[in-house]
Amino acid sequence: MAVLKPLTGDNTEAPKQHSQPSRKGKKAWRKNIDLTEVEQGLEELNEQIIKGGVIAEKPSEELFTIDVEGDASLEKRFSKHIKKGLKADEIIAQRSALPAVSVRKRAGDEPASKVSDGILPVKRQRTNYITHKELIRIKKVADGEHETTVDIVDATYDPWAQDPIEPKKQDPVRPVLPKPDPLKKPKTLEQKPISLAANGKSVPAVPKPTGGYSYNPAFTDYQQRLMEESEKAIEAERKRLQELELERQKMEAAARSAAEAEAAEARAEMSEWEDDSAWEGFESDGEGLNIKAKKPRRKTKAERNRIKRRKEEERKRKHEEAMKRKQQQLEQAKKIAAEVEERERQLALQKIEMSDDSEEGDDTVLRRKQLGKFKLPEKDLELVLPDELEDSLRRLKPEGNLLKDRYRSMIVRGKLEARRKIPFRKQAKTKLTEKWTFKDFRI
């Protein structure tokens, strides 16, 4: 069969036009069509013919062979593993450590087989006994005779003290980096915490409850505590109603001032319109025609813009002055607050030093208000109504939260500061987009 070869030259491809999806109609026929696939197929067919024939026409016996002898070089390369044997043969060769079933004949049993496996049992030396020498040593230890004794000596150093950190020797070849500054503990760590009680005395971690807190209190104690809590609730409700009334008055005043401003603006627009509507010097008093009177004119756009810019500059200047005054007042307030806090701290320390240690502080009345924006959490109302009192401890319902009580106690004792609760951690914002690289794939 003759082999087809392309013409030699710079461009060996046949002339062709752009590919067309369909050439069914006569108008879509073209003289030079794309023969790239046909030429590639003919080239592959020629290569197969040169190498010995078309692969698709050959039988499987000429293309594939079955190896029944194996690779002789494997034994030389892996002789160690081949001599060792298979894991399966190793498992089969193992024998159980349990003794064989007794062949003694019992009543009702079939006669035992006299044929054995031919493997003789291997005698092993016993290792689960104690030698005579070890027995003598154990008896001596039991009688209190030890070969070696340990002398107990008290430690002459603090085992919990931190060892001094020896500076590492710097390599003279490497560049010497500046030594990091040692960690410094804050000065407040050595100061005694100041409780927030009004009398300045330390508040116990777990205060002893009075008679009114009992599950089966006396009538007088319960009545006194009930009246105190009722007065607190009434006072809180009165303050809340006063705040609502003040808010309502502020809203009404704001609405009234807005209405007045709108009315004033409307009057100003009407007066401007009346001034513009004057006709060629005629006056409303009926004095007659005044030819020399100057006709009032409206302001031009440039004049209005100039007035607007002047007002805007005046407003910005006033705003900057107000902000400057506010900043100065804020700095002065911070300075005064720091001085007041330091003075209160000194007074509280003096009260603590002068007060009797036997008395304890009370967390119901605090010594000062919180200066920051985070206030001390309110204490839970530990009171039940008269119809909810139980005379039996088994029918008592547990209430309260121990975690909240410990947290508030530590704040009142001055060991923690009030913090804001953060229920959710702020996460980074992510934006999901679909890449346009899918357009690069072609089928």
Residue pairs with C-beta under 8 A, 6 or more apart in sequence:
1 49
3 46
3 49
3 50
4 42
4 46
6 12
6 39
13 36
14 32
14 35
14 39
15 32
16 32
16 33
16 34
16 35
16 36
17 30
17 32
17 33
17 34
19 34
20 28
20 30
22 28
23 29
23 30
23 33
45 54
48 54
48 55
55 63
74 82
75 82
95 119
103 112
104 112
105 111
105 112
130 138
137 147
140 146
167 179
170 176
192 349
192 352
193 413
193 414
193 415
194 200
194 345
194 348
194 349
194 352
194 414
195 201
195 202
195 203
195 348
195 361
195 367
195 412
195 413
195 414
196 203
196 363
196 366
196 367
196 368
196 376
196 411
196 412
196 413
196 414
197 203
197 361
197 362
197 363
197 365
197 366
197 367
197 412
198 361
198 362
198 365
198 366
198 367
199 351
199 355
199 359
199 361
199 362
199 367
200 347
200 348
200 349
200 351
200 352
200 355
200 361
200 367
201 351
201 352
201 355
201 359
201 360
201 361
202 352
202 360
202 361
202 413
203 360
203 361
203 362
203 363
203 409
203 412
203 413
204 360
205 409
205 413
206 409
207 360
207 363
210 221
210 225
211 217
211 218
211 221
212 221
212 222
212 224
212 225
213 225
213 382
214 221
215 389
215 390
215 393
215 396
216 389
216 390
216 391
217 225
217 389
222 386
222 389
225 383
226 383
226 386
229 381
229 383
275 296
276 296
276 298
278 295
278 296
280 295
281 289
281 290
281 291
281 293
281 294
281 295
282 289
283 290
283 293
299 307
337 371
341 371
344 367
344 368
348 367
363 379
363 409
363 412
364 379
366 376
366 412
369 375
370 376
370 418
372 417
372 418
374 417
374 418
374 419
374 420
375 418
376 408
376 411
376 412
376 418
377 404
377 407
377 408
377 411
377 418
379 408
380 400
380 401
380 404
380 405
382 399
382 400
390 396
390 397
407 416
410 416
411 417
411 418
